[in-house]
Amino acid sequence: MTLKEVERLRPEDFKDINVPISTMLKWFDVCDAYWMHSGKIEDPHVELTSGKCSNGFFDCLRVLKYLNLSEILANQMARKIRFYMPNEKIDWVIGSPMAGITFGHDVARALGAKIFMFTEKDPSQNGKMLWKRVQIPEGETVLQIEELITTSTTLNAVKEAVDEGNYSPVNWVPFIGVLVHRPPELPVSYYGDRGVISLIEKRVWAVEASECELCANGSQRFRPKTHWAELTGKR
């Protein structure tokens, strides 16, 4: 499959089918948005923006920038949510800034939710989110949608902001919907009383270079956004 073929995919052709994970990963691969280490010590690995080393890389924005793929994946997310919560009425869908905004909006539309909103980053505190522009009426149901979950930090910051900033108690549904779930270990037990409904799930670790087994054995590390060819072998 080529990028041109991906660009020609029609959302209406996928509305009534479950797309396999292998197909979605192929779309990510074609968009240069997905890479996993081969397991061979001598092969290169990822250097993250944080400076940590990792055995995997996802960049959902490289996929979601294509409107057809965002719509297809949002419809897949909505189908999966309806499977797990067939009788749950969803009034609001809320996401985090910035990459999750487009995907959350598309999922809200696919689910038939009446409102989509997102939290905002607090400029005065790193990692803190704010909820201040609108209020959720008491009793209305709220679903959180994210494009990527690595740990619980961002998703819990979103929930905390909405809970703190809303005048009345927030009625969260019992699941978080996520396009790519890439925790450092599986299963995950640190999302409180909510489970995760994901389209793609991969265990991806991140450690300091001083603790990296791959570095210790001579594997080179590369920043994926600037050294994609060296990391993946793609030319």
C-alpha positions in Angstrom: 0.0 0.0 0.0 1.2 3.5 -0.9 0.5 6.9 0.6 -1.5 7.7 -2.6 -3.7 4.7 -2.0 -4.2 5.6 1.6 -5.3 9.1 0.5 -7.9 7.6 -1.7 -9.6 5.5 1.0 -13.3 6.3 1.3 -14.8 6.5 4.8 -18.1 5.1 3.5 -16.4 1.9 2.5 -15.5 1.2 6.2 -18.6 2.2 8.0 -20.1 -1.3 8.5 -16.9 -3.3 8.9 -14.4 -3.8 11.7 -11.0 -2.8 10.4 -8.2 -5.2 11.6 -5.4 -3.8 13.8 -2.9 -4.9 11.2 -4.6 -2.7 8.6 -4.6 0.3 10.8 -0.9 -0.2 11.7 -0.2 -0.4 7.9 -1.9 3.0 7.5 0.3 4.3 10.3 3.4 2.8 8.7 2.6 4.3 5.3 2.2 7.7 6.9 5.6 7.3 8.7 3.7 7.4 12.0 4.6 4.0 13.5 7.8 2.0 14.2 8.7 -0.8 16.7 12.1 -2.1 17.4 12.9 -5.5 15.8 14.2 -7.1 19.0 17.7 -7.3 17.5 20.2 -5.7 19.8 22.3 -4.2 16.9 19.3 -2.4 15.3 18.8 1.3 16.1 16.2 2.5 18.6 14.3 5.7 19.4 15.5 8.8 21.2 12.4 10.6 22.5 12.1 14.4 22.8 12.5 13.9 26.6 15.9 12.4 26.0 14.7 9.0 27.0 15.2 5.8 24.9 12.3 3.8 23.6 11.5 0.7 21.7 8.6 2.2 19.8 7.2 5.4 18.2 3.7 6.6 17.3 2.8 10.0 15.9 -1.0 10.1 15.5 -1.0 13.6 13.9 0.8 12.2 10.9 -2.3 10.0 10.4 -5.1 12.2 11.6 -4.0 15.1 9.3 -5.7 13.1 6.5 -9.4 13.8 6.9 -10.4 10.5 5.4 -8.3 8.5 7.9 -9.5 10.6 10.8 -13.1 9.9 9.9 -12.5 6.2 9.3 -10.7 5.7 12.6 -13.3 7.8 14.5 -16.1 5.6 13.0 -14.1 2.5 14.1 -13.8 4.0 17.6 -17.5 4.7 17.7 -18.3 1.2 16.7 -16.1 -0.2 19.4 -17.6 2.1 22.1 -21.1 1.1 21.1 -20.1 -2.6 21.3 -18.9 -2.2 24.9 -21.6 0.3 25.9 -24.6 -0.5 23.7 -27.2 1.3 25.8 -25.1 4.2 27.1 -26.4 7.6 25.9 -23.4 9.9 25.4 -24.1 13.6 25.6 -20.6 15.1 25.7 -17.3 14.1 24.3 -14.2 15.8 25.8 -10.6 15.6 24.7 -7.2 17.1 25.6 -5.2 19.6 23.6 -3.9 19.6 21.0 -3.6 16.4 18.9 -6.7 14.8 20.3 -9.1 17.7 19.4 -9.7 16.6 15.8 -10.1 13.0 16.6 -12.4 13.7 19.5 -14.6 15.9 17.4 -14.9 13.2 14.7 -15.7 10.5 17.3 -18.4 12.8 18.9 -20.0 13.2 15.5 -19.8 9.4 14.8 -21.4 8.7 18.2 -24.2 11.3 17.7 -23.1 13.2 20.8 -24.6 16.7 21.0 -21.5 18.5 22.2 -17.7 18.2 21.8 -15.3 20.3 23.9 -11.7 20.1 25.1 -9.7 21.2 28.1 -7.0 23.9 27.8 -3.4 23.8 29.1 -2.7 26.0 32.1 0.1 28.3 31.0 1.2 28.9 34.6 1.6 25.2 35.5 3.2 22.5 33.4 0.9 19.6 32.9 -2.2 21.1 34.5 -5.4 21.4 32.5 -8.2 24.0 32.8 -12.0 23.7 32.2 -13.5 27.2 32.3 -15.5 28.1 29.1 -18.6 25.9 29.4 -20.5 24.0 32.1 -21.9 20.4 31.8 -25.4 20.2 33.2 -25.9 17.7 36.0 -26.8 14.2 34.9 -25.5 14.5 31.3 -23.0 11.8 30.4 -19.4 12.5 29.4 -17.0 10.4 27.4 -13.3 11.2 27.3 -11.5 10.6 24.0 -7.7 10.7 23.5 -5.6 10.1 20.4 -2.7 8.6 22.4 -2.2 7.3 25.9 1.3 6.6 27.2 0.7 7.0 31.0 -2.2 8.3 33.0 -0.8 11.8 33.4 -2.7 13.7 30.6 -5.9 11.8 30.8 -6.1 12.2 34.6 -5.3 15.9 34.2 -8.3 16.3 31.8 -10.6 14.6 34.2 -9.3 16.5 37.2 -9.8 19.8 35.3 -13.4 19.1 34.3 -14.3 17.8 37.8 -12.8 20.9 39.4 -14.0 23.5 36.9 -17.6 22.2 36.6 -20.2 23.5 39.0 -22.1 20.2 39.3 -20.8 16.7 39.5 -19.6 15.2 36.2 -21.2 11.9 35.1 -18.3 10.1 33.3 -19.0 7.0 31.4 -16.9 4.0 32.6 -14.5 3.9 29.7 -11.9 6.2 28.0 -11.7 5.9 24.2 -8.2 6.1 22.7 -6.9 5.6 19.2 -3.4 4.3 20.3 -2.8 2.9 23.8 0.9 2.4 24.4 1.6 1.9 28.1 5.0 0.8 29.4 3.4 -2.4 30.8 0.2 -4.5 30.4 -2.2 -4.9 32.0 -2.7 -1.3 33.2 -4.3 -0.6 36.6 -3.8 3.1 37.1 -6.8 4.7 35.3 -8.9 4.7 38.4 -12.5 3.5 37.9 -12.5 3.8 34.1 -11.3 1.2 31.6 -9.8 1.8 28.2 -11.3 1.1 24.8 -8.5 1.3 22.3 -8.2 0.7 18.6 -4.4 -0.1 18.7 -2.6 -1.3 21.8 1.2 -1.8 22.0 3.5 -2.1 25.0 6.1 0.6 24.5 8.7 1.3 27.2 10.8 4.5 27.8 13.8 4.6 30.0 16.8 6.9 30.7 19.8 6.3 28.4 21.8 5.2 31.4 19.3 2.4 32.0 18.8 1.4 28.3 19.8 -2.2 27.4 19.9 -1.3 23.7 22.4 1.6 24.3 24.5 -0.7 26.5 24.8 -3.2 23.7 25.8 -0.6 21.1 22.5 0.1 19.4 22.3 3.6 18.0 19.5 5.9 18.9 17.8 8.4 16.6 15.1 11.1 16.9 12.4 9.7 14.6 11.1 13.1 13.4 14.5 14.1 12.0 16.2 10.8 11.4 13.4 8.6 10.1 15.4 6.9 7.4 18.3 6.0 9.7 15.8 4.6 12.3 13.6 2.6 9.9 15.8 1.9 6.9 13.2 3.7 4.7 14.7 5.8 1.8 
